[in-house]
Amino acid sequence: MLTSDLDFSALLATSSAGGPSVLQVRTQDVFPESLGAQVVRVLHEQSEALESGAIVTIDELTARARILPISRGPGRESR
């Protein structure tokens, strides 16, 4: 899924689900002419993470991946 909706990724992260993978865009200019090349590059660079289940976030400068399910860390339980 490709989205600029931050709520979807937040819900996915808190659900402890292993998928689906999400490519989340956090830029002001979301037009294909400006973002297309970067999306294609990140899809290639992060293909392994996306295939296994991840939230990949793209901003103006970087792309980062969080593998699903996202752990809550020691001592933190889901509600």
mmCIF file of the N, C-alpha and C atoms, coordinates in Angstrom:
data_MODEL
# 
_entry.id   MODEL 
# 
loop_
_atom_site.group_PDB 
_atom_site.id 
_atom_site.type_symbol 
_atom_site.label_atom_id 
_atom_site.label_alt_id 
_atom_site.label_comp_id 
_atom_site.label_asym_id 
_atom_site.label_entity_id 
_atom_site.label_seq_id 
_atom_site.pdbx_PDB_ins_code 
_atom_site.Cartn_x 
_atom_site.Cartn_y 
_atom_site.Cartn_z 
_atom_site.occupancy 
_atom_site.B_iso_or_equiv 
_atom_site.pdbx_formal_charge 
_atom_site.auth_seq_id 
_atom_site.auth_comp_id 
_atom_site.auth_asym_id 
_atom_site.auth_atom_id 
_atom_site.pdbx_PDB_model_num 
ATOM 1   N N  . MET A 1 1  ? 0.833  -1.153 0.000   1.00 0.00 ? 1  MET A N  1 
ATOM 2   C CA . MET A 1 1  ? 0.000  0.000  0.000   1.00 0.00 ? 1  MET A CA 1 
ATOM 3   C C  . MET A 1 1  ? 0.893  1.237  0.000   1.00 0.00 ? 1  MET A C  1 
ATOM 4   N N  . LEU A 1 2  ? 0.523  2.233  -0.742  1.00 0.00 ? 2  LEU A N  1 
ATOM 5   C CA . LEU A 1 2  ? 1.206  3.528  -0.787  1.00 0.00 ? 2  LEU A CA 1 
ATOM 6   C C  . LEU A 1 2  ? 0.238  4.563  -0.238  1.00 0.00 ? 2  LEU A C  1 
ATOM 7   N N  . THR A 1 3  ? 0.680  5.292  0.791   1.00 0.00 ? 3  THR A N  1 
ATOM 8   C CA . THR A 1 3  ? -0.231 6.247  1.431   1.00 0.00 ? 3  THR A CA 1 
ATOM 9   C C  . THR A 1 3  ? 0.532  7.427  2.018   1.00 0.00 ? 3  THR A C  1 
ATOM 10  N N  . SER A 1 4  ? -0.171 8.512  2.215   1.00 0.00 ? 4  SER A N  1 
ATOM 11  C CA . SER A 1 4  ? 0.360  9.636  2.987   1.00 0.00 ? 4  SER A CA 1 
ATOM 12  C C  . SER A 1 4  ? -0.430 9.774  4.286   1.00 0.00 ? 4  SER A C  1 
ATOM 13  N N  . ASP A 1 5  ? -1.336 8.840  4.533   1.00 0.00 ? 5  ASP A N  1 
ATOM 14  C CA . ASP A 1 5  ? -2.168 8.830  5.731   1.00 0.00 ? 5  ASP A CA 1 
ATOM 15  C C  . ASP A 1 5  ? -1.373 8.245  6.892   1.00 0.00 ? 5  ASP A C  1 
ATOM 16  N N  . LEU A 1 6  ? -1.035 9.064  7.875   1.00 0.00 ? 6  LEU A N  1 
ATOM 17  C CA . LEU A 1 6  ? -0.251 8.610  9.018   1.00 0.00 ? 6  LEU A CA 1 
ATOM 18  C C  . LEU A 1 6  ? -1.054 7.707  9.942   1.00 0.00 ? 6  LEU A C  1 
ATOM 19  N N  . ASP A 1 7  ? -2.367 7.856  9.946   1.00 0.00 ? 7  ASP A N  1 
ATOM 20  C CA . ASP A 1 7  ? -3.202 7.035  10.818  1.00 0.00 ? 7  ASP A CA 1 
ATOM 21  C C  . ASP A 1 7  ? -3.133 5.559  10.459  1.00 0.00 ? 7  ASP A C  1 
ATOM 22  N N  . PHE A 1 8  ? -3.083 5.243  9.175   1.00 0.00 ? 8  PHE A N  1 
ATOM 23  C CA . PHE A 1 8  ? -3.040 3.843  8.765   1.00 0.00 ? 8  PHE A CA 1 
ATOM 24  C C  . PHE A 1 8  ? -1.793 3.167  9.319   1.00 0.00 ? 8  PHE A C  1 
ATOM 25  N N  . SER A 1 9  ? -0.644 3.794  9.170   1.00 0.00 ? 9  SER A N  1 
ATOM 26  C CA . SER A 1 9  ? 0.606  3.214  9.680   1.00 0.00 ? 9  SER A CA 1 
ATOM 27  C C  . SER A 1 9  ? 0.595  3.104  11.194  1.00 0.00 ? 9  SER A C  1 
ATOM 28  N N  . ALA A 1 10 ? 0.027  4.089  11.868  1.00 0.00 ? 10 ALA A N  1 
ATOM 29  C CA . ALA A 1 10 ? -0.056 4.053  13.331  1.00 0.00 ? 10 ALA A CA 1 
ATOM 30  C C  . ALA A 1 10 ? -0.930 2.884  13.787  1.00 0.00 ? 10 ALA A C  1 
ATOM 31  N N  . LEU A 1 11 ? -2.058 2.681  13.137  1.00 0.00 ? 11 LEU A N  1 
ATOM 32  C CA . LEU A 1 11 ? -2.933 1.563  13.480  1.00 0.00 ? 11 LEU A CA 1 
ATOM 33  C C  . LEU A 1 11 ? -2.245 0.229  13.214  1.00 0.00 ? 11 LEU A C  1 
ATOM 34  N N  . LEU A 1 12 ? -1.555 0.138  12.107  1.00 0.00 ? 12 LEU A N  1 
ATOM 35  C CA . LEU A 1 12 ? -0.841 -1.092 11.770  1.00 0.00 ? 12 LEU A CA 1 
ATOM 36  C C  . LEU A 1 12 ? 0.251  -1.371 12.802  1.00 0.00 ? 12 LEU A C  1 
ATOM 37  N N  . ALA A 1 13 ? 0.991  -0.358 13.182  1.00 0.00 ? 13 ALA A N  1 
ATOM 38  C CA . ALA A 1 13 ? 2.076  -0.528 14.148  1.00 0.00 ? 13 ALA A CA 1 
ATOM 39  C C  . ALA A 1 13 ? 1.552  -0.981 15.506  1.00 0.00 ? 13 ALA A C  1 
ATOM 40  N N  . THR A 1 14 ? 0.432  -0.449 15.943  1.00 0.00 ? 14 THR A N  1 
ATOM 41  C CA . THR A 1 14 ? -0.095 -0.799 17.262  1.00 0.00 ? 14 THR A CA 1 
ATOM 42  C C  . THR A 1 14 ? -0.890 -2.097 17.264  1.00 0.00 ? 14 THR A C  1 
ATOM 43  N N  . SER A 1 15 ? -1.176 -2.643 16.103  1.00 0.00 ? 15 SER A N  1 
ATOM 44  C CA . SER A 1 15 ? -1.994 -3.856 16.029  1.00 0.00 ? 15 SER A CA 1 
ATOM 45  C C  . SER A 1 15 ? -1.196 -5.140 16.224  1.00 0.00 ? 15 SER A C  1 
ATOM 46  N N  . SER A 1 16 ? 0.121  -5.045 16.204  1.00 0.00 ? 16 SER A N  1 
ATOM 47  C CA . SER A 1 16 ? 1.010  -6.214 16.283  1.00 0.00 ? 16 SER A CA 1 
ATOM 48  C C  . SER A 1 16 ? 0.873  -7.116 15.064  1.00 0.00 ? 16 SER A C  1 
ATOM 49  N N  . ALA A 1 17 ? 0.341  -6.597 13.982  1.00 0.00 ? 17 ALA A N  1 
ATOM 50  C CA . ALA A 1 17 ? 0.175  -7.373 12.753  1.00 0.00 ? 17 ALA A CA 1 
ATOM 51  C C  . ALA A 1 17 ? 1.505  -7.481 12.011  1.00 0.00 ? 17 ALA A C  1 
ATOM 52  N N  . GLY A 1 18 ? 1.628  -8.519 11.229  1.00 0.00 ? 18 GLY A N  1 
ATOM 53  C CA . GLY A 1 18 ? 2.827  -8.729 10.423  1.00 0.00 ? 18 GLY A CA 1 
ATOM 54  C C  . GLY A 1 18 ? 2.695  -8.181 9.018   1.00 0.00 ? 18 GLY A C  1 
ATOM 55  N N  . GLY A 1 19 ? 1.604  -7.561 8.680   1.00 0.00 ? 19 GLY A N  1 
ATOM 56  C CA . GLY A 1 19 ? 1.390  -7.006 7.350   1.00 0.00 ? 19 GLY A CA 1 
ATOM 57  C C  . GLY A 1 19 ? 0.033  -6.337 7.313   1.00 0.00 ? 19 GLY A C  1 
ATOM 58  N N  . PRO A 1 20 ? -0.311 -5.719 6.238   1.00 0.00 ? 20 PRO A N  1 
ATOM 59  C CA . PRO A 1 20 ? 0.424  -5.625 4.975   1.00 0.00 ? 20 PRO A CA 1 
ATOM 60  C C  . PRO A 1 20 ? 1.541  -4.593 5.068   1.00 0.00 ? 20 PRO A C  1 
ATOM 61  N N  . SER A 1 21 ? 2.457  -4.653 4.126   1.00 0.00 ? 21 SER A N  1 
ATOM 62  C CA . SER A 1 21 ? 3.519  -3.660 4.059   1.00 0.00 ? 21 SER A CA 1 
ATOM 63  C C  . SER A 1 21 ? 2.949  -2.338 3.570   1.00 0.00 ? 21 SER A C  1 
ATOM 64  N N  . VAL A 1 22 ? 3.575  -1.252 4.052   1.00 0.00 ? 22 VAL A N  1 
ATOM 65  C CA . VAL A 1 22 ? 3.104  0.082  3.718   1.00 0.00 ? 22 VAL A CA 1 
ATOM 66  C C  . VAL A 1 22 ? 4.291  0.949  3.329   1.00 0.00 ? 22 VAL A C  1 
ATOM 67  N N  . LEU A 1 23 ? 4.142  1.689  2.255   1.00 0.00 ? 23 LEU A N  1 
ATOM 68  C CA . LEU A 1 23 ? 5.095  2.718  1.869   1.00 0.00 ? 23 LEU A CA 1 
ATOM 69  C C  . LEU A 1 23 ? 4.401  4.032  2.191   1.00 0.00 ? 23 LEU A C  1 
ATOM 70  N N  . GLN A 1 24 ? 4.885  4.707  3.238   1.00 0.00 ? 24 GLN A N  1 
ATOM 71  C CA . GLN A 1 24 ? 4.254  5.929  3.738   1.00 0.00 ? 24 GLN A CA 1 
ATOM 72  C C  . GLN A 1 24 ? 5.053  7.133  3.277   1.00 0.00 ? 24 GLN A C  1 
ATOM 73  N N  . VAL A 1 25 ? 4.385  8.076  2.635   1.00 0.00 ? 25 VAL A N  1 
ATOM 74  C CA . VAL A 1 25 ? 5.029  9.269  2.086   1.00 0.00 ? 25 VAL A CA 1 
ATOM 75  C C  . VAL A 1 25 ? 4.789  10.441 3.028   1.00 0.00 ? 25 VAL A C  1 
ATOM 76  N N  . ARG A 1 26 ? 5.876  11.066 3.480   1.00 0.00 ? 26 ARG A N  1 
ATOM 77  C CA . ARG A 1 26 ? 5.775  12.227 4.373   1.00 0.00 ? 26 ARG A CA 1 
ATOM 78  C C  . ARG A 1 26 ? 6.473  13.411 3.723   1.00 0.00 ? 26 ARG A C  1 
ATOM 79  N N  . THR A 1 27 ? 5.906  13.876 2.631   1.00 0.00 ? 27 THR A N  1 
ATOM 80  C CA . THR A 1 27 ? 6.423  15.046 1.929   1.00 0.00 ? 27 THR A CA 1 
ATOM 81  C C  . THR A 1 27 ? 5.268  15.981 1.618   1.00 0.00 ? 27 THR A C  1 
ATOM 82  N N  . GLN A 1 28 ? 5.593  17.226 1.379   1.00 0.00 ? 28 GLN A N  1 
ATOM 83  C CA . GLN A 1 28 ? 4.567  18.196 1.010   1.00 0.00 ? 28 GLN A CA 1 
ATOM 84  C C  . GLN A 1 28 ? 4.103  17.979 -0.429  1.00 0.00 ? 28 GLN A C  1 
ATOM 85  N N  . ASP A 1 29 ? 5.044  17.677 -1.309  1.00 0.00 ? 29 ASP A N  1 
ATOM 86  C CA . ASP A 1 29 ? 4.745  17.512 -2.736  1.00 0.00 ? 29 ASP A CA 1 
ATOM 87  C C  . ASP A 1 29 ? 4.587  16.027 -3.045  1.00 0.00 ? 29 ASP A C  1 
ATOM 88  N N  . VAL A 1 30 ? 3.366  15.568 -3.203  1.00 0.00 ? 30 VAL A N  1 
ATOM 89  C CA . VAL A 1 30 ? 3.108  14.150 -3.441  1.00 0.00 ? 30 VAL A CA 1 
ATOM 90  C C  . VAL A 1 30 ? 2.765  13.852 -4.902  1.00 0.00 ? 30 VAL A C  1 
ATOM 91  N N  . PHE A 1 31 ? 3.001  14.808 -5.784  1.00 0.00 ? 31 PHE A N  1 
ATOM 92  C CA . PHE A 1 31 ? 2.723  14.582 -7.192  1.00 0.00 ? 31 PHE A CA 1 
ATOM 93  C C  . PHE A 1 31 ? 3.728  13.596 -7.784  1.00 0.00 ? 31 PHE A C  1 
ATOM 94  N N  . PRO A 1 32 ? 3.270  12.711 -8.664  1.00 0.00 ? 32 PRO A N  1 
ATOM 95  C CA . PRO A 1 32 ? 4.151  11.706 -9.254  1.00 0.00 ? 32 PRO A CA 1 
ATOM 96  C C  . PRO A 1 32 ? 5.401  12.281 -9.907  1.00 0.00 ? 32 PRO A C  1 
ATOM 97  N N  . GLU A 1 33 ? 5.305  13.439 -10.501 1.00 0.00 ? 33 GLU A N  1 
ATOM 98  C CA . GLU A 1 33 ? 6.471  14.030 -11.163 1.00 0.00 ? 33 GLU A CA 1 
ATOM 99  C C  . GLU A 1 33 ? 7.596  14.309 -10.166 1.00 0.00 ? 33 GLU A C  1 
ATOM 100 N N  . SER A 1 34 ? 7.257  14.661 -8.935  1.00 0.00 ? 34 SER A N  1 
ATOM 101 C CA . SER A 1 34 ? 8.264  14.982 -7.937  1.00 0.00 ? 34 SER A CA 1 
ATOM 102 C C  . SER A 1 34 ? 8.694  13.773 -7.128  1.00 0.00 ? 34 SER A C  1 
ATOM 103 N N  . LEU A 1 35 ? 7.802  12.838 -6.923  1.00 0.00 ? 35 LEU A N  1 
ATOM 104 C CA . LEU A 1 35 ? 8.042  11.744 -6.002  1.00 0.00 ? 35 LEU A CA 1 
ATOM 105 C C  . LEU A 1 35 ? 8.310  10.402 -6.681  1.00 0.00 ? 35 LEU A C  1 
ATOM 106 N N  . GLY A 1 36 ? 7.939  10.284 -7.926  1.00 0.00 ? 36 GLY A N  1 
ATOM 107 C CA . GLY A 1 36 ? 7.999  8.996  -8.618  1.00 0.00 ? 36 GLY A CA 1 
ATOM 108 C C  . GLY A 1 36 ? 9.342  8.313  -8.593  1.00 0.00 ? 36 GLY A C  1 
ATOM 109 N N  . ALA A 1 37 ? 10.403 9.005  -8.936  1.00 0.00 ? 37 ALA A N  1 
ATOM 110 C CA . ALA A 1 37 ? 11.737 8.396  -8.978  1.00 0.00 ? 37 ALA A CA 1 
ATOM 111 C C  . ALA A 1 37 ? 12.180 7.936  -7.598  1.00 0.00 ? 37 ALA A C  1 
ATOM 112 N N  . GLN A 1 38 ? 11.872 8.727  -6.573  1.00 0.00 ? 38 GLN A N  1 
ATOM 113 C CA . GLN A 1 38 ? 12.248 8.348  -5.217  1.00 0.00 ? 38 GLN A CA 1 
ATOM 114 C C  . GLN A 1 38 ? 11.477 7.108  -4.762  1.00 0.00 ? 38 GLN A C  1 
ATOM 115 N N  . VAL A 1 39 ? 10.197 7.012  -5.088  1.00 0.00 ? 39 VAL A N  1 
ATOM 116 C CA . VAL A 1 39 ? 9.402  5.841  -4.724  1.00 0.00 ? 39 VAL A CA 1 
ATOM 117 C C  . VAL A 1 39 ? 9.966  4.591  -5.393  1.00 0.00 ? 39 VAL A C  1 
ATOM 118 N N  . VAL A 1 40 ? 10.288 4.664  -6.661  1.00 0.00 ? 40 VAL A N  1 
ATOM 119 C CA . VAL A 1 40 ? 10.845 3.507  -7.372  1.00 0.00 ? 40 VAL A CA 1 
ATOM 120 C C  . VAL A 1 40 ? 12.170 3.087  -6.749  1.00 0.00 ? 40 VAL A C  1 
ATOM 121 N N  . ARG A 1 41 ? 13.027 4.061  -6.420  1.00 0.00 ? 41 ARG A N  1 
ATOM 122 C CA . ARG A 1 41 ? 14.327 3.755  -5.806  1.00 0.00 ? 41 ARG A CA 1 
ATOM 123 C C  . ARG A 1 41 ? 14.134 3.062  -4.460  1.00 0.00 ? 41 ARG A C  1 
ATOM 124 N N  . VAL A 1 42 ? 13.235 3.590  -3.640  1.00 0.00 ? 42 VAL A N  1 
ATOM 125 C CA . VAL A 1 42 ? 13.002 3.006  -2.319  1.00 0.00 ? 42 VAL A CA 1 
ATOM 126 C C  . VAL A 1 42 ? 12.376 1.619  -2.432  1.00 0.00 ? 42 VAL A C  1 
ATOM 127 N N  . LEU A 1 43 ? 11.487 1.418  -3.386  1.00 0.00 ? 43 LEU A N  1 
ATOM 128 C CA . LEU A 1 43 ? 10.919 0.082  -3.594  1.00 0.00 ? 43 LEU A CA 1 
ATOM 129 C C  . LEU A 1 43 ? 12.008 -0.940 -3.882  1.00 0.00 ? 43 LEU A C  1 
ATOM 130 N N  . HIS A 1 44 ? 12.991 -0.553 -4.690  1.00 0.00 ? 44 HIS A N  1 
ATOM 131 C CA . HIS A 1 44 ? 14.113 -1.452 -4.981  1.00 0.00 ? 44 HIS A CA 1 
ATOM 132 C C  . HIS A 1 44 ? 14.999 -1.646 -3.751  1.00 0.00 ? 44 HIS A C  1 
ATOM 133 N N  . GLU A 1 45 ? 15.334 -0.561 -3.075  1.00 0.00 ? 45 GLU A N  1 
ATOM 134 C CA . GLU A 1 45 ? 16.229 -0.630 -1.918  1.00 0.00 ? 45 GLU A CA 1 
ATOM 135 C C  . GLU A 1 45 ? 15.612 -1.380 -0.745  1.00 0.00 ? 45 GLU A C  1 
ATOM 136 N N  . GLN A 1 46 ? 14.331 -1.255 -0.557  1.00 0.00 ? 46 GLN A N  1 
ATOM 137 C CA . GLN A 1 46 ? 13.658 -1.844 0.605   1.00 0.00 ? 46 GLN A CA 1 
ATOM 138 C C  . GLN A 1 46 ? 12.803 -3.058 0.226   1.00 0.00 ? 46 GLN A C  1 
ATOM 139 N N  . SER A 1 47 ? 13.060 -3.660 -0.920  1.00 0.00 ? 47 SER A N  1 
ATOM 140 C CA . SER A 1 47 ? 12.209 -4.760 -1.386  1.00 0.00 ? 47 SER A CA 1 
ATOM 141 C C  . SER A 1 47 ? 12.159 -5.923 -0.405  1.00 0.00 ? 47 SER A C  1 
ATOM 142 N N  . GLU A 1 48 ? 13.283 -6.264 0.200   1.00 0.00 ? 48 GLU A N  1 
ATOM 143 C CA . GLU A 1 48 ? 13.301 -7.388 1.143   1.00 0.00 ? 48 GLU A CA 1 
ATOM 144 C C  . GLU A 1 48 ? 12.427 -7.088 2.368   1.00 0.00 ? 48 GLU A C  1 
ATOM 145 N N  . ALA A 1 49 ? 12.555 -5.891 2.914   1.00 0.00 ? 49 ALA A N  1 
ATOM 146 C CA . ALA A 1 49 ? 11.743 -5.508 4.070   1.00 0.00 ? 49 ALA A CA 1 
ATOM 147 C C  . ALA A 1 49 ? 10.258 -5.490 3.702   1.00 0.00 ? 49 ALA A C  1 
ATOM 148 N N  . LEU A 1 50 ? 9.941  -4.935 2.539   1.00 0.00 ? 50 LEU A N  1 
ATOM 149 C CA . LEU A 1 50 ? 8.541  -4.858 2.112   1.00 0.00 ? 50 LEU A CA 1 
ATOM 150 C C  . LEU A 1 50 ? 7.950  -6.242 1.869   1.00 0.00 ? 50 LEU A C  1 
ATOM 151 N N  . GLU A 1 51 ? 8.745  -7.169 1.364   1.00 0.00 ? 51 GLU A N  1 
ATOM 152 C CA . GLU A 1 51 ? 8.249  -8.523 1.124   1.00 0.00 ? 51 GLU A CA 1 
ATOM 153 C C  . GLU A 1 51 ? 7.974  -9.263 2.425   1.00 0.00 ? 51 GLU A C  1 
ATOM 154 N N  . SER A 1 52 ? 8.732  -8.957 3.470   1.00 0.00 ? 52 SER A N  1 
ATOM 155 C CA . SER A 1 52 ? 8.541  -9.663 4.740   1.00 0.00 ? 52 SER A CA 1 
ATOM 156 C C  . SER A 1 52 ? 7.543  -8.967 5.659   1.00 0.00 ? 52 SER A C  1 
ATOM 157 N N  . GLY A 1 53 ? 7.188  -7.721 5.368   1.00 0.00 ? 53 GLY A N  1 
ATOM 158 C CA . GLY A 1 53 ? 6.236  -6.966 6.177   1.00 0.00 ? 53 GLY A CA 1 
ATOM 159 C C  . GLY A 1 53 ? 6.929  -5.814 6.869   1.00 0.00 ? 53 GLY A C  1 
ATOM 160 N N  . ALA A 1 54 ? 6.650  -4.595 6.418   1.00 0.00 ? 54 ALA A N  1 
ATOM 161 C CA . ALA A 1 54 ? 7.315  -3.422 6.984   1.00 0.00 ? 54 ALA A CA 1 
ATOM 162 C C  . ALA A 1 54 ? 6.513  -2.158 6.711   1.00 0.00 ? 54 ALA A C  1 
ATOM 163 N N  . ILE A 1 55 ? 6.799  -1.157 7.536   1.00 0.00 ? 55 ILE A N  1 
ATOM 164 C CA . ILE A 1 55 ? 6.341  0.199  7.254   1.00 0.00 ? 55 ILE A CA 1 
ATOM 165 C C  . ILE A 1 55 ? 7.584  0.949  6.806   1.00 0.00 ? 55 ILE A C  1 
ATOM 166 N N  . VAL A 1 56 ? 7.593  1.391  5.563   1.00 0.00 ? 56 VAL A N  1 
ATOM 167 C CA . VAL A 1 56 ? 8.716  2.153  5.027   1.00 0.00 ? 56 VAL A CA 1 
ATOM 168 C C  . VAL A 1 56 ? 8.245  3.589  4.859   1.00 0.00 ? 56 VAL A C  1 
ATOM 169 N N  . THR A 1 57 ? 8.965  4.508  5.495   1.00 0.00 ? 57 THR A N  1 
ATOM 170 C CA . THR A 1 57 ? 8.599  5.919  5.467   1.00 0.00 ? 57 THR A CA 1 
ATOM 171 C C  . THR A 1 57 ? 9.585  6.683  4.610   1.00 0.00 ? 57 THR A C  1 
ATOM 172 N N  . ILE A 1 58 ? 9.055  7.470  3.671   1.00 0.00 ? 58 ILE A N  1 
ATOM 173 C CA . ILE A 1 58 ? 9.866  8.317  2.796   1.00 0.00 ? 58 ILE A CA 1 
ATOM 174 C C  . ILE A 1 58 ? 9.604  9.765  3.171   1.00 0.00 ? 58 ILE A C  1 
ATOM 175 N N  . ASP A 1 59 ? 10.683 10.530 3.385   1.00 0.00 ? 59 ASP A N  1 
ATOM 176 C CA . ASP A 1 59 ? 10.530 11.971 3.526   1.00 0.00 ? 59 ASP A CA 1 
ATOM 177 C C  . ASP A 1 59 ? 11.425 12.644 2.492   1.00 0.00 ? 59 ASP A C  1 
ATOM 178 N N  . GLU A 1 60 ? 11.608 13.941 2.594   1.00 0.00 ? 60 GLU A N  1 
ATOM 179 C CA . GLU A 1 60 ? 12.375 14.660 1.574   1.00 0.00 ? 60 GLU A CA 1 
ATOM 180 C C  . GLU A 1 60 ? 13.825 14.194 1.471   1.00 0.00 ? 60 GLU A C  1 
ATOM 181 N N  . LEU A 1 61 ? 14.391 13.688 2.575   1.00 0.00 ? 61 LEU A N  1 
ATOM 182 C CA . LEU A 1 61 ? 15.812 13.349 2.594   1.00 0.00 ? 61 LEU A CA 1 
ATOM 183 C C  . LEU A 1 61 ? 16.112 11.868 2.711   1.00 0.00 ? 61 LEU A C  1 
ATOM 184 N N  . THR A 1 62 ? 15.270 11.108 3.368   1.00 0.00 ? 62 THR A N  1 
ATOM 185 C CA . THR A 1 62 ? 15.617 9.725  3.682   1.00 0.00 ? 62 THR A CA 1 
ATOM 186 C C  . THR A 1 62 ? 14.434 8.787  3.497   1.00 0.00 ? 62 THR A C  1 
ATOM 187 N N  . ALA A 1 63 ? 14.746 7.507  3.658   1.00 0.00 ? 63 ALA A N  1 
ATOM 188 C CA . ALA A 1 63 ? 13.723 6.470  3.744   1.00 0.00 ? 63 ALA A CA 1 
ATOM 189 C C  . ALA A 1 63 ? 14.166 5.529  4.859   1.00 0.00 ? 63 ALA A C  1 
ATOM 190 N N  . ARG A 1 64 ? 13.228 5.125  5.700   1.00 0.00 ? 64 ARG A N  1 
ATOM 191 C CA . ARG A 1 64 ? 13.566 4.210  6.783   1.00 0.00 ? 64 ARG A CA 1 
ATOM 192 C C  . ARG A 1 64 ? 12.488 3.136  6.881   1.00 0.00 ? 64 ARG A C  1 
ATOM 193 N N  . ALA A 1 65 ? 12.901 1.960  7.318   1.00 0.00 ? 65 ALA A N  1 
ATOM 194 C CA . ALA A 1 65 ? 11.985 0.828  7.403   1.00 0.00 ? 65 ALA A CA 1 
ATOM 195 C C  . ALA A 1 65 ? 11.854 0.367  8.845   1.00 0.00 ? 65 ALA A C  1 
ATOM 196 N N  . ARG A 1 66 ? 10.648 0.016  9.226   1.00 0.00 ? 66 ARG A N  1 
ATOM 197 C CA . ARG A 1 66 ? 10.367 -0.641 10.510  1.00 0.00 ? 66 ARG A CA 1 
ATOM 198 C C  . ARG A 1 66 ? 9.710  -1.965 10.174  1.00 0.00 ? 66 ARG A C  1 
ATOM 199 N N  . ILE A 1 67 ? 10.356 -3.042 10.587  1.00 0.00 ? 67 ILE A N  1 
ATOM 200 C CA . ILE A 1 67 ? 9.874  -4.385 10.291  1.00 0.00 ? 67 ILE A CA 1 
ATOM 201 C C  . ILE A 1 67 ? 8.666  -4.695 11.179  1.00 0.00 ? 67 ILE A C  1 
ATOM 202 N N  . LEU A 1 68 ? 7.656  -5.310 10.573  1.00 0.00 ? 68 LEU A N  1 
ATOM 203 C CA . LEU A 1 68 ? 6.451  -5.710 11.300  1.00 0.00 ? 68 LEU A CA 1 
ATOM 204 C C  . LEU A 1 68 ? 6.583  -7.141 11.808  1.00 0.00 ? 68 LEU A C  1 
ATOM 205 N N  . PRO A 1 69 ? 5.938  -7.519 12.880  1.00 0.00 ? 69 PRO A N  1 
ATOM 206 C CA . PRO A 1 69 ? 5.243  -6.639 13.800  1.00 0.00 ? 69 PRO A CA 1 
ATOM 207 C C  . PRO A 1 69 ? 6.240  -5.807 14.598  1.00 0.00 ? 69 PRO A C  1 
ATOM 208 N N  . ILE A 1 70 ? 5.835  -4.616 14.959  1.00 0.00 ? 70 ILE A N  1 
ATOM 209 C CA . ILE A 1 70 ? 6.693  -3.714 15.718  1.00 0.00 ? 70 ILE A CA 1 
ATOM 210 C C  . ILE A 1 70 ? 6.564  -4.080 17.183  1.00 0.00 ? 70 ILE A C  1 
ATOM 211 N N  . SER A 1 71 ? 7.714  -4.407 17.799  1.00 0.00 ? 71 SER A N  1 
ATOM 212 C CA . SER A 1 71 ? 7.665  -4.816 19.206  1.00 0.00 ? 71 SER A CA 1 
ATOM 213 C C  . SER A 1 71 ? 7.439  -3.615 20.098  1.00 0.00 ? 71 SER A C  1 
ATOM 214 N N  . ARG A 1 72 ? 6.817  -3.852 21.174  1.00 0.00 ? 72 ARG A N  1 
ATOM 215 C CA . ARG A 1 72 ? 6.506  -2.803 22.117  1.00 0.00 ? 72 ARG A CA 1 
ATOM 216 C C  . ARG A 1 72 ? 7.624  -2.619 23.138  1.00 0.00 ? 72 ARG A C  1 
ATOM 217 N N  . GLY A 1 73 ? 8.588  -3.480 23.169  1.00 0.00 ? 73 GLY A N  1 
ATOM 218 C CA . GLY A 1 73 ? 9.696  -3.357 24.107  1.00 0.00 ? 73 GLY A CA 1 
ATOM 219 C C  . GLY A 1 73 ? 9.365  -3.995 25.443  1.00 0.00 ? 73 GLY A C  1 
ATOM 220 N N  . PRO A 1 74 ? 10.387 -4.234 26.265  1.00 0.00 ? 74 PRO A N  1 
ATOM 221 C CA . PRO A 1 74 ? 10.174 -4.898 27.558  1.00 0.00 ? 74 PRO A CA 1 
ATOM 222 C C  . PRO A 1 74 ? 9.297  -4.067 28.483  1.00 0.00 ? 74 PRO A C  1 
ATOM 223 N N  . GLY A 1 75 ? 8.392  -4.754 29.154  1.00 0.00 ? 75 GLY A N  1 
ATOM 224 C CA . GLY A 1 75 ? 7.559  -4.108 30.130  1.00 0.00 ? 75 GLY A CA 1 
ATOM 225 C C  . GLY A 1 75 ? 6.372  -3.334 29.561  1.00 0.00 ? 75 GLY A C  1 
ATOM 226 N N  . ARG A 1 76 ? 6.228  -3.331 28.258  1.00 0.00 ? 76 ARG A N  1 
ATOM 227 C CA . ARG A 1 76 ? 5.099  -2.600 27.649  1.00 0.00 ? 76 ARG A CA 1 
ATOM 228 C C  . ARG A 1 76 ? 4.156  -3.609 27.030  1.00 0.00 ? 76 ARG A C  1 
ATOM 229 N N  . GLU A 1 77 ? 2.938  -3.601 27.474  1.00 0.00 ? 77 GLU A N  1 
ATOM 230 C CA . GLU A 1 77 ? 1.938  -4.524 26.962  1.00 0.00 ? 77 GLU A CA 1 
ATOM 231 C C  . GLU A 1 77 ? 0.949  -3.788 26.088  1.00 0.00 ? 77 GLU A C  1 
ATOM 232 N N  . SER A 1 78 ? 0.356  -4.535 25.149  1.00 0.00 ? 78 SER A N  1 
ATOM 233 C CA . SER A 1 78 ? -0.675 -3.928 24.318  1.00 0.00 ? 78 SER A CA 1 
ATOM 234 C C  . SER A 1 78 ? -1.950 -3.785 25.126  1.00 0.00 ? 78 SER A C  1 
ATOM 235 N N  . ARG A 1 79 ? -2.763 -2.829 24.765  1.00 0.00 ? 79 ARG A N  1 
ATOM 236 C CA . ARG A 1 79 ? -4.036 -2.585 25.478  1.00 0.00 ? 79 ARG A CA 1 
ATOM 237 C C  . ARG A 1 79 ? -5.189 -2.978 24.615  1.00 0.00 ? 79 ARG A C  1 
# 
